[in-house]
Amino acid sequence: MTYTAINAVLKQFKADKGVEYAYHQFKTPPKSKNFIAYFETAPDVFAADNKSYFSEKHFEIELYTTTKQPELEDYLMQLFSDA
């Protein structure tokens, strides 16, 4: 999944549930108690014979809440499944 696709899903999640999100970190503290931080992790690169054949980016999406909220987690996972 690309950065643009992830951003579109998180934008929909914010519109539906009011959960703020930011790439890597917030510039100012988030206003809501629930928020998401997401960032790119190490990519997978398939290389052989000094040539890169394939590179795949990976992102980590972290949902922070004050209490466990399975319905919020499930909804977020469903949005990503549908994307």
C-alpha positions, -999 to +999 in steps of 0.1 A: +000+000+000+013+034-009+016+065+013-012+081-007-035+052-002-028+050+035-034+088+038-068+084+021-079+056+045-068+077+075-086+107+062-118+086+059-112+073+094-109+108+108-140+120+090-160+090+104-146+087+139-129+120+146-095+105+152-065+127+144-035+113+126+000+124+116+030+110+098+056+100+123+047+126+150+024+155+157+038+191+155+017+200+184+000+176+209-032+160+194-065+176+206-082+142+210-075+114+234-075+089+205-050+095+177-029+077+151+008+080+142+021+062+112+055+059+096+075+040+070+096+011+083+125-007+065+116-017+030+119-052+016+143-052-013+149-082-036+183-079-051+207-102-069+238-099-090+243-062-078+208-053-092+177-044-073+147-062-088+119-053-064+114-030-035+083-029-013+076-002+013+061-011+046+043+012+070+034+009+107+001+024+118-003+029+156-037+037+171-034+052+206-064+052+229-068+058+266-087+025+270-089-006+248-114+001+220-118-030+199-146-015+178-124+014+168-095-010+159-119-033+139-133-003+120-098+008+111-088-026+100-120-029+079-112+004+061-078-009+052-092-043+041-116-025+018-090-002+003 
